[in-house]
Amino acid sequence: MAEMMVLSILTEAVVSQAIERLSYLLLHEAGPLASVKHDVESFHTELKRIQSLLSSVDGRQAESGDDRVRNWVSEIRNIACDIEDVIEIFIVKMEFSYLGSTFHLRSLRKEIDSIKTRMKSIFESKVNYEIRLDMRDNAAVAGPSAVELRRSYPDDDEDDEERDDVTGLDDKREALKNRLMEEQEELCAIPIVGMGGLGKTTLAKIVFNDSDVKQHFECCTWVLISQQYVARDVFSEILMQIGFPQSPSTCLSEEILEERRRARELLKNMEEGELIGLIKNKLGGKRYLVVLDDIWRADAWNSIRRIFPKGKSGSKIVLTTRMKELVNHAAPRGCEIEPTLLTPEESWELLHRKAFPSDVFGKRVCPPEFEKMGKEMVKKCGGLPLAIVVLGGLLRTKTSEDEWNKVLKDVNAHLTRFRNGQQHGIEEMLALSYHDLPYYLKPCFLYLGSFPEDMEIPRRKLIQLWIAEGLVTEPITSPSGQTMEEIADQYLRELIDRCMVQVGSKDYTGIGVKTCRVHHLMRDFCVSKAREDNFSEVIRQHEIGNMMETTRSFSNHQLTLQTKTRRISIHAGCDLDPRRMHRCLRSLLCFDVSSPTSLAKFVKSKNLRLLRVLEFGFNSSTIHKCKVPTEIGDLIHLRYLGLRGAGKVKLPSSIGNLRNLCTINLRDNAEVVLPVEIFRLKRLKHLLLPFGTCFPPGYSMATYLLSDARQIQTLKYISFGKFLLRNKILQLEMANLRNLGVQFENKEDVRSFLQSPNFKLAMLQSLHMSILSSTSFSSLQPLSQCVFLSKLFLDGKISRGQSLEFLPRSLTKLILRDSGLRDDPMAVLERLPNLRFLGLHNAYTGTELICSAEGFQRLETLQLFSLEKVTNWELKDFSMPNLKRLHIKHMHELTMIPEGMKNISSLRELKIIDMRRSFEDRIRVKDGIEGVDFYKVSHVSSISFSWTLPSYQFY
């Protein structure tokens, strides 16, 4: 059976991780392991033999479902995990126990001998169970050539990637759009109903982003509901959407992000009644559109609908749901819209688009010998779009007729029950796609189930977590100099190419992934499969409640937690006793924690001494101060520490004991107090802090300062005067520093920093420099040596006479804020050959902006914020030929859009924020009447008008 093959491949992933872990321990824990080094090396060798054996198990026998083979493979996985546990527990005991090393060595010897006996049995069983090797067809493992082939596929062009899958939705799209544009006196609700994977959200999104719809409504808001409905969270999100409308393609500036953070903090401290009053106040008197995506329960709908005012004539609420019985609560019978299953022709069209990447000419070529097989396979999908998309992602990695034939056999074997889009059919397709993953991607994919439903997962954070978990290993065939982060990035790209992970939002280039997400059905599969394989377990609040109903159910779940699951993810503020967790636990992720004592309870538990990952997300409305216990220093295997959402975080000096710590992410907290012992962490790669981070008063850094900081890749955001002694930081050698955010107190610090030979500025890829308003950047010349610098954010005045000519030509993203420039910067900036994103935020005090002909040839995003004296903006012919996104904010002296805007055919998104009504009216279409300047932007598909809601405006 396929399940047996999956078990074999997932076990190979576990064995591979164990090999990598032993290599790491032999290198970095040589002292504690000196007495047993020979045994550990022996384990390392034997595991490699087992890995080779696993990779060559005859695929036909693995699929036979033989229980003996299943048990054999399971025992291999248990041995690999037990080897890690035994050695890491020994290291912990040697670190903290008062008993002599002889006692612990005697105990370790017994466990080593026991494991060796089990390993010997493994090889003997291979003969007894008649396990055959098949060196010709290793279908379960993706060899290097297959990996490189998958990575060599050209990306689809950007427009195609951003376009939603609209196959088969044309009629429903027109019907929904017409319903939204109808003039009705009463507030109207329009349900979109259907099974999971049918395209409900896709349909709603297409129409929500339609330019006619955007023009018709004064306010458009999209809010996710999901099964874990919490009323006040939904109300807060509605207010955030009203104040800060956002699209996945939008790259928000630091200024807007900071406003959003302040607004969220304010909203979290409001009572539910206050939130409802604000919503009614903001939407009252306006024609508005609200989309409530993925609503499950009638009581949730009844709770939400009461908050919406009548509004202006024509206001609408769209809701997507799988629950047909909910429709009767929301709208009169017959008012719902239900996407239908695709026809055979539509199904093939969608599969063809997904299975065959477009070539450099934008064409998709399907070899004739593949078409018959493809059409036969797509019939098994029953017309369900999600199933077809997943099948297309699977076939996208297959390039030979034999590979397609194998997939066809698998589809015929496992999807015989798929009729008319039945739900179990999509589950079979998801399982088949998962089975096809190479061993190194399986654990990475399962890990995604640890995050809350519908969460937008930050790419960088996911990559750091994968690495900390040991899920990313550097292959032998890796190109020279390739970092673990780059390898992990390729893993994510492969999962996206296979349509198993969706792109949430893109970075400023419009190409790179900023956040990702998993379809809720795909996530359900992740959670179920991860639990089945003891890979991870997700605990939610409603499950805790169900466990408490009867002693029997509570006992059953307690037994589940006592199995050797190595990762636990706790959602929605659940409070779980750490004594119920197995001591082999490696990862603990907690989301929306409301108890201030939860962190201390887990950190102090001796059951969790083997943790590698600890991530705590606090509910900031209840957690105002987080003092991390001293016992955090006992978690000597910890590689990732993340704390979010607290008012103030204070780390203890014992943090310096965590010699394996690679990532500290404290960025999303209001304030952080660090001990100087943090500089003992010689393997630290990523240190992320909020602005203004400082040390306790009276501490001297000189004693603890690192002698070797070459591992550091990310260091942000730090204060040059407070965080680092000026006479010491310049002695640090940070040869691998790639991302830096630093705040200066005076211009002398800037000069000393930029001219320091140890900072290796030439290797920087991202630099954010901020200087106090009372001083300025006196010299930008050293920036010219940053030949790899891609992103630059200069926050503060630039001294008069300093030329922007020194900006490196490698820049793709540039933000200048509060610069005080008196001369028009466009003349210099338009000549930067690689610039794709430009933000000028209160950066220029002049009255004219002139963009000359053929300037800004690669610019795609332009933000003009708070250029309050600019009265005239000229765009010459052929300027900005590739501009796609333009955001104009708070420029009250600017009276109109430049004439040259009509020539920029590439422009797709125009955001007008906090501008005068007279400016807006010139480009609005109101009651069918076009503004006098509308002809300049009539080709733009998305035009929106909004007013931000900084804290003081909520009242």
N, C-alpha and C positions, 0 to 999 in steps of 0.2 A: 504493500500500500504506500501511497505518497507520504503518509504520516511517518512511516519508518525512514524514508529517505530524508525527510526534514529533520527527524531526530538525529540522524547520522551527521547531516551537515551542520546543524546547530551545535552538536557535540564537538565537531572539528573546530568550530569557532571558540568554544570554551577551552579546548586543549591548546589552541593557538595563543589565547590570552594567558593561559597558565605558563606556557613556555616564555612568553614575553615578560611576564611577571617575575619568573625565576631569574631571567637574565638581568632584570632591573635590581633584584635583591642581591644577587651575587656581586653586582657592581657597586651598589650604594649602601649595602648593609654588611660589608665585608667583616667588620669588627664582631658583631654579635654572632655571625655565622661561621666564624673562623674554625670552630671545632667540628662543624658538620659540613664544611664546604664540599668535601668529597661526595657526601650523600646528596646534597642539593644538585651538584653537577651530574650525578648519576640519574636523578629524577629528570633533569633537563634532557639528557640523552634518551631516556626511555620514553618520555613524552613525545619526542620527535619521531621515534619509531612508531608510536601509536598513531601520531598524526598522519604519517605516511601510510599506515595500514588503513586508517579510516578513509583517506582520500581515494583509495583504490578498491574499496569494497564493491563487489559486483552490484551494479544498480538494479539488475533484475531480481537478485536475491533480496536486496533491501526493500524492494517494493512488494515482496511476497507476503509480508506481514508476519513472518515467523517470530513467535514470542521469544524464542531463545536468542535470536539475533537482536531483537529489541532490548532485552535485558542486558545483553553483552554491551551494546552501545551505551545504555544508561549507566552501566557500571563504569565505563570509561569516563564518562562525564563526572560521575561522583568522585572517582579517583583524582581527576585533575583538580576539582574543587577542594578536595580534602588535602592535597599536597599544599596548595596555597594556604589553607587555613592553618595547618599544623605549623608551617614555617613562620607565618606572620604572628600567630599566637605565641610562639617561642620567643620571637623578637620582643613582643610586648612584655612577656614575663621577665626576660632578661633586663628590660628597661626599668621595671617598677617593683619587682619582687624583692623581698628581704632575704629570701632563701638563697642559698649558694647556687652557683652555676651548675655544680655537679648534680644537684637534685633535678634541675630542669633538663639537663642533658640526658639523664637516665630516662626521664619520662619521654623526651623526644625520641630517643633511640627505640623505645618500644613502639611508638607510633610509626616511625620510619620503617621498622621491620614488618609491621602489619601491612603497611601500604605496599612494600616490596613483594610480600606474599600475594597480595591481591593482583599486582601487576603481572606477576609470573602466571597467575591463573588466567589472566586475560589472554596471554599468548597461547597457553595450552587450550583454552576454550575455542580459539580460532580453528584449531584442528578438529576438536570434538564436535563443534557445531557445523563443520564443513563450510565454513565461511570462505567464499571464493574471492579471488582478486581478479580484477579486470583492468589491466593497464591500458587497454586500447580506448575505452570510452568512459572517461571520467566526467560524466555529465553533471555530477553533483558539485563539482568544483570549477570555478572559473579560472582558467590558467592565465598567466600574464598576457598572452596574446589576445585572449578574449577581453580582458580588462582594458588593454590599450585600445582595442577595436571600439569598445563602448565609449571610451573617452574621446575617440577621434571623430565621433559624429559631429558634423557642424550644427550649431544651434539654429533653430528656426529663426527667421527674421523677427525683429522685435515686435512689429505690428501683429504678426501671427500669434506670437506667444501671449500678447496681452489680450487678444480677442477671445472672448468666451466661446464655448462650444455651443453654437446656436443651431446646429443641425436639427431639423424637425420642429423648431420652435417658432417659425415665422408667423403662423396663424395666431398662436397664443400670444405672441409678442404684440401683434397689432391689436388683438382684442383687449389685452391689458392696457395698452397705451390709450386706446380710445376710451376705455372706462375711466382712466385717470383724468383725461382731459374733459370729461363731461361736467357741465355746470349743474350742480345739485345743491339745493338749499341746505339740506342736512349733511352732517358729517357722515361719510360713507365708508364702510369696511369692505375690503375685497379679499377673500381668502384664496390662496393658491394651495391646492391640496393634492396629495399623491404619496406613493411609497418612497422610501429612501432611495436615492440614486436616480430619480426620475427627471431631475433638472429644475426643481422648484426654485431654489436659490439662484441658479443661473438665470432663469427667466426673470425673476424679480430684479436681479442686478443689471441685466441688459436694459430694462425699461427705466430703472432708477437713474442710470447714467445717460439716458437719451437726452440730447441737447434740447429738444422741444419740451420735454418734461421738466428739465431744469429751469427753462425760461418760464414755464407756466406757473410753477409754484414759487412762492417767496422764500420758503424754508423747506429743505429736504433733509430728513434724518433717517439713518439706518441703525437699528439696534438689534443685537443678537440676544435671544431669550434662552434657549436650550433647556435641558431637563433640570439643571440646577438653578431654577429661577429664584432670585432674591430680589424682592420688590425695590428696595432702596438703591441697589446697585443699578438696576435698569433705569430708575428715575434719574440717577446721577449721570448715567451715560447719555440719556436723552439730552440733558442740559449741556453736557460737553459737546455733543454733536451740533447742537444749536449754536454754541459759541465758537467751536473750532471744527467746522466741516473739513473732512479729510478724505482723500482718495488714495488707493494703494500706490499710485505713481508719484504721490506728493512726497518730496523730501523736506521735512520740516526744519526750520532754522532753530538754532539753540534758543533764540529769543522766544519763539512761539512755544517750543518745548517747555521752557521755564514758565511761561504763562499758563500752559496746560497743567503743569505740576502744581502751581499755586492754586489754580482753580479746583483741581481734584481734592487738594487738602481742605479747602474751604467747604466743598460739598460734603465731604465725609463727616464733617462735624455738625452738619445740619440735621434737624429732625425730618422725618418723612413728610410731615405736613408742610414744612417749609419748602421742600423740594417740589411737591405737587403745586404749591402756590406759585413758585417761580416758573414752572412749565406752563401753567395756565396764563401767567402774565406775559411770557415771551411769545406764545403761540396765538394768544387771543388777538383777534382783528387781522390775522394773516391767513392767506391761503397756504396751507402746509401739506406736506406729504411725509408720512411716517411709515417705514417698513419695519415690521416686527418679524425677524427671521427665526424659524425653527421653534415655534411655540407648541408645547405639548399638552397643556392641561387647560380645561375650561375655567378653573379657578384663577389661573394665571391671567387669562384673557379678561375675566371679570375684574380682577385687581387693576389691570393696566388701563382698560378703556375708560375708567372713571376719571383719569387724570387729564384727559384731552378736552380742551374747550371746543365749542362749536366752530370757532374760527370763521374765516371768510368763506363765502359760497364756493363750493368746489373742493374743500379740503378732503383728503383721503387717508385711510389707513390700509396698508397692505400687510397681510400676515401669511407666512408660509407654515404649513403644518402637515404632519403625516396622519393626524387624527381626524377622520371624517366626521365623527360625532361632535367635534368642536365647531365645525362649520355652522351648525344650527344655532350656536350661541352667538356667533359673530355677525351673521348676515342672513337675509331671507333666502329660502331655498331657491336654488338655481342661479345664485349670484357668484358662486365659486368658479374658479378657473382651474382646470385639471390638465396638466401636460399629459400627452399620450405616449405610449410606447412607439419607438421608431419603426418605420416600415423596413422591409429587407433592403431596399435601395438606400434609404437614409442611414441604415446601420452600416452598410458597406462604405458609404461616403465618409462617415465618422471614423471607422476603423482605418480606412486608407490614409486619412489625414494624420492619425496618431501613430501608425506603424511605420510610415515612410517619411523621414525628415526631408524638408525641401532642400534642393541643391542651391548652388550659388546663383542660379537663374530663377529661383523661386518655384521650380517645378518639383512634383513628387512622382517618382517613377516606380511603378509596381511591375516587376517581371511577370510575364504571362503565367509562368508555372506556379507563382505564388497566389494568383488571384483566385483560382478555383478553391485552393485550401483555405484562403482567407474568408471567402464567402460561406464555406461550409462551417468554419469555426464561429463566424459572427451570428449564424442562425441560433447557435446554442445560447447566445446572450439574451434571447427573448426580447430584443428591442430595448433593453434597459441601458440608457446612456453610460452610467457609471461602469457597468460591466464591460461595455465596449471600449471605453477609455482605458480601463485597466488591462484588457487583453491587448490593446494597441501598444501600451507601454511595454508589455512583455515581448511582443513580436518585434518591437523596435530594436531589440538587442540581438535579433537573429538575422544572419546574413546568408545562410545557405539553405538549400532545399531540404537537406536532411534535418536541419534544426527545426524548420517549419513543420516537417512531417512528425517530428517528435512531439511538438506542441499540439498538433492536431490529434494525435493519439491520446495525449493527456486530457485534452478538452473532451474528447468523446468518452473517455473513461470516467471523468469526474463530473461532467455537466449533463448527464443523461436526464436528470430530473428537472432541468431548467426549462420551464414552460411559462410563457406569458409573463415573464418578469417576476416570478415568485421570489420572495425574499431569500429563501435558502439557496437559490441559484446564484445570487450575487455573492453570498458567503463562500460558495464553492469557487467562484472566479477569483475572489480575493485570496483564498488559500492557494490556488494554483499559481497566482502571480508571486505570492510569498515563497512557495516551494522553489520557484525558478531563480530566486536570488542567490548570488554566490555567498559562500559562508561568511565572508567578512562584512557583508551588508545586513545579514539577518539580525544580529544583536542591535545594530544601529537603528534598524527599523522598529524593532520591538520596544526600544527605549522611548520612542515617541509617544507610546501609550501612557507614559508616566505623567505627562502634562495634562492639565485640565481640558475638558472638552472645548473645542473651538478656539483654543488659545492660539494667539499669534506668537510663535516661538522665535525669539531672536536668533539669527544664524550664528553669531559669534559665541553666544552663550551655549548653544547646543554643541558646537564644535569643542568648546572647552570642557564641557561635561563628558562628551564621548571620550576625549583624550584622558581625562581624569579617571574614568571608569576602566580604562585599559581596552576600550573597544576599537581603538585605532592603533595599528601597528605599521611600522615602516617596512614595506615589502623589499625584498632583495633587489627587485628590478626598478626600485624607485630612482628617478633621475637624481643626479648629484646635486646636493644642496637643498632638496625639497624638504620642507618642514612638516611636522606632524599636522599643523594647522592646514597646510595646503592639501595634504592627503585627505584629511577629514572633509575639507571643502569639496574634493572630488567625490567622496562618498555621497555627500548630500546631493550633488549634481546628478549622480547616477540614479538616486532614488526619485528625483524630480523627473528625469528623462523617462523613467519607467512608469510615470504617472501614479506613483504610490505616495508621493508627497506633493502638496500644492504650494505654489509660491504665494505668500501672503502679501508682501510688499517688496518693491525693488529699491535698490540704492539710487543715488543721485545720477548714476550713468544710465539708468533705465534697463540695465542688463543684469548686474549683480543682484543676488538675493539678499534682502535685508531681514525679512522674517519669513517663516514657512508655517504651514498648518497641515493637518491631516483631516480628510473627510471623516465625518462622524462614524460611518460604517467601517471605514478602514481602521479608525481608532478602536472601535469595539472589537474588531478582530485582533488588534495589537494586544489589548488588555487581556482578552481571553487566552490567546496563545502564550503570552508571557506568563500568565498564572499557571497554565497547564504545564509549562516547562520549568517552573520554579525560577524563571528569569527575574520577574518582578511582580509586585502586587500593588494594586491601587485600592485605597480605603477611602470611602466617601461617607459623609455624614449620615445619609439615609440608611447605609448599610450598618453603621454602628447602632442606629435606632432599631433596625430590624433584629440585630443580634441580641439586643437587650430585652426583646419581647418574651422570649422563652429561654430557660436555662439551657435547653438542648441546643438551640441555634447558636447561642453564645459560645457554648462549649465547642461546637463544630468549627466555628470561625477561629476560635482560639487555637485549635489544633492546626488549622490552615497556616496561621502565622508562625507556628512552631516548626514548620517544614523549613528546608534550607533555602528559602528564597533569599536572594542576595541584595534585592532592592525593594524598598517600600516607598510609595508615594501617598501622602496623606492630603486629602482635599477638603475644602470648605470648612476649615477650622476644626476638624475632628481632633479629639483628645484621646490619645492611645497610650497605654501603659508600656513603657520600654521593656519592662520585665517579660512581656509577652513576645518579644522579638528574639530571634535566634542570634547567637553570638557571631555567626558567620556573616551578618549583615554588612554590606559594603557601601550602600548608598541610602540616604534618607532625604527625600524631597518633601517639604511641607509648604502648602499654599494656603494663604488667607488665615494665618494663625491669629487667634484673638486672645489667647491667654499669655500673659507676660512671663509665666513660670514654665511654659512648655519647653523652651530652649534649654533652660537649666536642667530640667528633668531628663532630657535626652542626653545632654553632654555629660552629666554626672553618672549615667548608667554604665556599669562595667560590662554590660552586654554589648556595647557598641564600640568596643576598643579597636575593631578592625575597619572602621568607617574610612572610606576614601573620599566620599562626597557628602557634604552637609549643606543643604540649601533650605533657608527659612524665609518665607515671605509673610511678613506681618500685616495684619489689618491696621493701617495707620490711624484709624479712628479710635482704636482702643490701646495701641501700644505707643506710648510717648517716650519711653526710655528702655533701652536694652543693654544691660550689663552682662557681658558674656562671662560665664563662670571660669574660674582658674583651671578647672578640670579639662578645658578645651586643649590644654597642653598635653594631656594624656593620649590624645588621638594621633599617635605618631605616624600612622599610615595615611593621614588625611592629605589629599591632593587638591581639593577644591572646597573653598569656604565661601558661601554666598549668603548675605543677610540683606533683606529689602523691607522697606516700608516702615521703619522705626523713626521716631522723632530724633533720638540720639542713640548712637551705638558706641560703647566703650569696650575696647579689647584689653585683656589682661596681659601682663608681661610674659606669662607662660606661652603665649603664641609663638615665642621664639624657639620653643622645643620642637615645633612641627617641621622637621627637617625635610619632609617630602612634599611640603605644600608648594603647589605650582600657581594656583590662582586664588586671589582674594578679591571678591567682588562686593564692595560696599557702596557702590555708586548711588543707588536709589534710596538713600537715607538723608534726612535733613542735616545731620551733623555726625561726625565720626571723630572719636578721640583714639589715637594710636599710641602704643608704647614704643619706645625706641628699639626694643628688642626685635621689632619686626625686621630689622636689618641683619638679623642672624640667618634669615631664610635664604640660603644660598641657591636654592633651586626655584625661587620665585620667578615666574615668567610674566604674570599679569597682575597688576595692582591697580584696581579701579576704585576711586574715591570721589566724594563730592567736593566741590570747591570749598576752600577754607579749612581743610583738614589740618589739625595741629597736634602737638604733643602736650602731655601734662606739664605744667610749669615746674621749673626747677630741674628738669632732666637734661643731662648732657648727652649729646649724641656721639661725641668723639670716641667714647669707650666702645660703643657697639657698632660703629659704622662698618659696613661691608668692605672687605678688602677685595672682593671679586663679585661684581654685579653683572657679569657677562651673560647670564641667562635672561635678564630682563628684556621682554619684548614690548610690553605695554605698561606705561607709567602715566596715569592720569587720574584725577587732576591734583596737582601738588602746588604748594606755595614755596617759592624759592627762598623766601626769607624765613618762613616758619618751619617748613617740613625738612628742609635741608640746610645745614650750615654752609654758608657761602664758601668758607675756606676748606670744606671737606668734600662737598658734592663734586667739585671739579677734579677730585682725585679718583672718582669712580670711573671704571672703564666699562662702558655699556655698549659693547660691540654689536649686540644683536637688537638694540633698541629700534623698534619700528613705529610705534605709536606713542606720542608724547603730548601731554597736556600740562602746561605750567603757568603759574601766576607770579608776576613780578611786582616788587614794591617800588623799584626805581630803575632808571635807565642804565645805571652802572651794572646792575645785576644782569640785565639783558645782554649787555656787551660781554661781560665775563662768561656768560653761559654760551652765547653763540660762538665765541672764539675758543672755547675749551677743546683741546685736541682729543680728550677722552670720550666725549659724547658721540663721536662718530656720526656727525650730522649727515654725512653722505649716505648713510644707510636708512635714514628716516623715510617713512612712507606717508605718515600723517603727523601734523604738528598743529597744536592749538596753543597760542601764546596770548596771555591776557596781562594787561598792565593797569595799575591804578590810575584813576582819572586825573590825578594831580600831576602826572608825569607823562612821558611819551617814549615811543620807540625811536631811538636816535640814529640807528644805523641798520639798514636791511641788507647791506652788502654780503654778510656771511651766508645769507640764505641762498646765494648763487651756487654754493658748493653742494647743496642738497639735490643732487642730480636725479635721485629716485623719488623725490617728494611728489606725492600725488594730491594730497589734501592739505590745505593750509587755511587756518582760521586766525586772523589777527584782530584781537579785541582791545582797542585802545588807540590813543592818538598817535599819529605818525608825524614826526617832526617835519616842519616845513623845510623844503630843500632836499628831503630824502626822496630818491627816485624809485618808482615802482619797477624800473627797468631791471632791478636786481632779482625780481621774482623768477624762480626757475622755470624754464620752458616745459618741464615735465608736468606741471600742474594740470590736473583735471577738474579739481574743485577748489574754489577760492571764496572765502567770506571775509569781508572787511566790515568791522562794526565800530562805531564811535571813533572813526579815524580822523575826523576833522580835516579832510582833504579840501584844499581851496581850488585846485586845478582839476578840470574834468579828467577823471581817471580812465575814461573809455579809450582815449587815444593810445594808451600803453596796453591796457588789458586786452583790447581786441586783437592784438598781435600775438597773444599766447596761443601757440598752435594746437595744443591738446585740450584747451579749456572746454569743459562740458557743463559745468555748473558755476554760476556767479551769483553771489549775494552781496548787495551793497545795503547795509543796515545802518542808517544814520551816519554814513561814511563820508558824505560830500556836502559842503556848505555853499556850493555855487548854484547858479540859476539855470544853467544849460547842460544838457547831455547830448553829445553828438556822436552817433555811431556811423562811421564812414563806410563807404562802399567796400564790399568784400571783407569786412571785419567780422570777427567771431565766427569763423567758418565751421567750427565743430560745437558751438554752444547749443545746449539742449534745454537748459533750465536757467531762467533769469529771475532773481528776486530783487525788487526795488522797494525798500522799506524805509519810511521816515526820512526821505530826502526832502525836507520840508520847504526848502527855498527854490526847488526846481520848478520853473514855470514853462520851460520849453524842452521837449525831447524830440530829437530828429533821428529818423532811421533812413539812411541812404539806400539806394538800390543795391540789392544783392548782399545786404548786411544780414547776419544771423540766418543763413539759409536753412539751418537744421533745427531751429528753435521749436521745441515741442510744448514747453510749459512756461507761462509767464505769470508771476504773482506781483501785484502792485498793492502796497499797503501804506496808508497814512501819509499820502503826498498831497496835502490840501491845496497847494498852489498850482498843481498840475491840472489843467482844465480839460484836456482831451487826450485820447490815444493818438500816437503819431500816424501820419498818413501812410508811412511805409509799412505799417502792420498788414495792410491788405495784400502785400506781396509775399508774405511769409506763409506759404501754403502748408508747411509742415506743422504749424501751430495747432495743437489739439486741446490744450487746457489753458483757460484764462481765469485767474482768481482775482477778484477785486475785493479788497478788505479795508474797512474803515476809511473809505473815500467819501468825498462830498456827494450829496444826492445829485447835484447838477452834472457831475462827472459820470455817474452811473446812468442817469437818464439818457445820455447821449448814445449809449451802446445797448440799452435795454430794448426789449420788445414788450410793449404793454398794451393789453387789449387788442392785439393784432397790429399795432402801430409801431413801426421801427423808429428808433432814435436816429438823430441826424448823423451819427458816426457808426451806425450798425454795419454799414457796408464794409467798413475796415476790418470787421471781425466776423462777418457772416459765415466764413468758412471754418470757424473754430467749433469743434463738436461739443465742447463742454465749457460753458461760461457760468460762473457762480459769483454771487455777491454775499458778503457776510460781514458781521461786526463781532470782533473778539470780545470775550467777557473776562477781563482781568478781575481780580478779587473784588475790588470795590464796586463793580457793576452788578454783582449778584444781588445786591440789596435794592 
